[in-house]
């Protein structure tokens, strides 16, 4: 996984096929949803191996709002490219984080040093408190990530 500047689009997250590299992978599986014109962009950076840590950064959200992180294991619920989607089927709550006045905030997660986690697929997505949001009339959603942990 790496980020690169794209003309006209800014910094973007890219991933390489794990079968070609033998390393962990990250794929973006959907875009964020908002009824207030917010972006709710979730970014992921860090070491995706047991014993490493990852940082989830949420930007483009409600200033001073509250982010809620969720994860679940397995394969994404829908094919890639569906655009705005809610992937919170049987989610496991990770944490909340307070967003700053610009609608951004970060969450650092430590991955246990457990070799059995190597190869585990995890899907990550955030929900953001948003009045009249598309999720249950109270939340907006971020993009989602399909992540495979390395060894």
N, C-alpha and C positions, 0 to 999 in steps of 0.2 A: 504494500500500500504506500502511496506517495501522493503529494500534492504538487500541482504545477499551475503556473499562470497561463490563462487562456485569454487571448485578445478579445476584449469586449465582454468577457464573462468573469474576470477576476480569478481568484484562486479556486481550483477545483480538485476534488479527491478522485484518484484513479487507483485501480487495482489490477494486478496481473493474475492470470489463471493459475491456481495453485498446482494443478497437474503439470504445468510446464515449469514451475519454479521450485516445487517442493517446500514452499513456505505457506504461512497462513494467508488467508484472503479476506477481502472486504468488498462486498458489492452493495451499491445503493439500490434499494428495491422499490421505493415509492417517493413521491414528493409530499411536502407538508400540506395540511388543510387548514384554512382559516376563513371565517366569514367576515373578518375585519380587515382584509387585505394585508395581513402579516405573513412573513415568510416561514417562521418556525424552522430554521435550518439547524439540523444536528450535525456536528462534525466529530470525528473520532480520530485520535492519534495515540501512539504509544507502542508498547511491546506486546504483541498478541501471543505470547508464549506463557506457559505456566510459570509463576513467579514474577511475571512482568506486571506492568500497570498500564491502564488506558485512561485517557482523559476524554470525557464527553463534553463538548461545548455547544451550547444552544444560543443562537443569535436570531435577530429579526423578530423577537417576540414582544409581548406586552411589557412596557417599561415598568419595573418594580414588581413584576408578576411572579408566579410560582411555576417552576417546571417539575414534572413528575417523570422519572425514568422507569421504563419497563423492559423486561427481557423475557424470552422464552426460548426453549431449545427446539431443534428440529428444522424442518424445511419451511421456507416462507409459505404463507397461506394462499398466495395468488401469484400468477406469473409476473415477471418484471415488466415494467413499462405501462402499468395501469394508471400512473399518475397519482392523484390524490386518493389515498387509501388509509383505512384504519386497520392495523395489523394486531390489535390487542385481543386476540383470541386466547383465553387461558393465560393471561400475563402473570408474570412474577414481578412484584413491585421491587425496584432497586432503591430509590431514594428520591427525596425532593431537593430542589435547590432554588434559592432566592435569586431572581434576576435583577440586574442593576437598572439604573435609570435609562439605559439604552436598550433594554430588553435582552440582555445577554448574561450568561452565567456558565460556569464550568463545574464539573463533577469528576473527581479522581477516583478510580476504582482499582484496587489491588487484586490481581489474580493469584489464587493460592498456588503454592509450589507443589502441585500434584500432577505427576506424569500422566495419570489417567484422563486429565482434561485435554491432552493433545488430540487434535482432530475434532473436538466437539464443535458443533454448529450452534450458534446463538444468534437470535434476531433481536435487534435493539431499536427502540422507538421512544419518543418522548411525547407526553401530552402536556398542554399548557392551559392553565386556567384562562378562559376567554368567554366573556359574556355572549350568549347566543351562539356559541361555537358549534361546529358541525358534529362533534361527538357528544351525544347526550344533552345538547343545548348548553353545555357549560365548558367545553374544552376544544382547543385546536390541537392538531397533531403535527409532529415533525416528519421529515423524511425518515425512512427506516434503513437499517443496515443488516445484511446477511453476513455473518462473520464466522470464519473457521479458525479456531485456535491452532497455533503451530506446536511443534515439539521441541 
